[in-house]
Amino acid sequence: MDPGLLSERVVAQFDGLSAQLQVAARYVLDHPRDVALLSMREQARKAGVRPATMTRFAKSLGLSGYDAIRSTYADALRGGALDFANKAGAQLESQKLRGDKALAAEMIATLSGQLARLAEPHALDRLVTAADHLVEARRIYCLGLRSSHSVAWHAHYILSFFGDRSVFLDAIAGVGADQLRDATKEDVLLVASIAPYTKATVEIAQYAASLGVTVIAITDSPVAPLAQLAKSAILVPTESPSFFHTMSPAFVMAEILTALVAGRGGHAALSTVRQMERQLIALDVHLKPRPARPAP
């Protein structure tokens, strides 16, 4: 069965389901990738119901058991059918059922939980290790395309405040990788990409690695292409109730990473930041607050 048809069947029968079966239904609509990849017991745990509830939910749809639902989504995932359009359809149906405020609240709650997990010891160890490499680098190349562009650009922008070691590999006119021509083993590539991985990003990272450049990756899985290349990989969650994967955890980790590097720069970095501030003031870059009106 097509996942879209299964979603339509779930929505059509939703109002007639018990409260527990509705919880299971919402989980299936909101987490198609988890349905494809995780065991039924793990899905039940995440949904907050008993495994038997997942089985009863499947049978309420006229299926033989929950494996029929998992197989539907697994086949779709292998065939590339769990794409943005299919996830958008799932979000649309879920949003109809629960409303806009519920979706917004769930997205905020999901992000809060994801960010909290990024403070766990193993995640902090990865951050500190990555910062060590960046501090020691002669030059830091920053790379991120498509949805990861903002992550890499923000990291580069912050790094530019306390030195000229950062080089942004932009892809305008297709010349983004040209600046790697002077790269050496003393340099680092800070690169971001999450599934679906951008082909050009992976190829540029592979080329940089072939030059001996140390690769620091912000990505979503220990088996992601960039994680396989990286000396240090910062892993971030990307699941979201939205049809579009979330980039917020990746953005946050890039921001924290650059803050760590800035703090390691000591007085030299502080001096460079002050110089940057003087230039911003001289060029009148930022809007000045209006003077307070005198009291009548």
Summary of the structure (lengths in Angstrom):
residues: 296
radius of gyration: 23.4
end to end distance: 73.1
largest distance: 78.1
contacts: 906
relative contact order: 0.10
helix: 64%
strand: 8%
